[in-house]
Amino acid sequence: MLKYGWLALVVLVVFGAAFTLLRPPASVGSTTDVVLRGVRLRMYPTQDQSAEWRFAASEVTYDPVASQTNITRPTQGERYVRNASGIFELDSTLSTSALTIDANSNLRMTRATVAIPSQCASATLTGSQASPVVVQQDVGFVAPKATMRAPSYSADVTDMQATFALVVQRGRSKLRLNPDSTAECVDGKIIQQR
């Protein structure tokens, strides 16, 4: 009986080694990312429940491990806000070449242009990989550098934090007023008054 026990043990070791060697190797560079192409994306941030963001992008990559979404070459992002009747109205637009949406629905990018149609105002926001431009859903815009323009003023702001209406809350700014401007914002268009 003992003579056959050793034989059974040897057979088990040989089969174990064979199955170990026959196992397919793990894929090098395997990923858990989900990639979608030609996408229209809507985002409803929990920190700003009256808002809806809409994006159209050539590619969207979602990484469930990092809980982040990368949007490549968006044509434009748009922020809609509910009016008093509960209907979404265009509040602002965001143009950038690529952005990342983190787990808190904040948007991160190195450069963006924001437009507020109702004010005929715009801002070019500039950052870097180390210090990006951030759209914080509960605050507004945060950027290392911003250049803002409207019919009656322009401003350069560093270390800026501004509301979604581009009201600067924090930062060092160099404001240039244009008191002689005859321009007026009417229905999102600049009209020259005489």
ABEGO torsion letter per residue (X at the ends): XAAAAAAAAAAAAAAAAAAAAABBBBBBGBBABBBBBGBBBBBBBAABAABBBBBBBABBBBBAAAGBBBBBGBABBBBBBBBAAGBBBBABBBBBABBBBBAAGBBBBABBBBBBAAAGBBBBBBBBAABBBBBBAAAEBBBABBBBBBAABBBBBBGBBBBAAGBBABEBBBBBBBAABABBBBGGBBBBBX
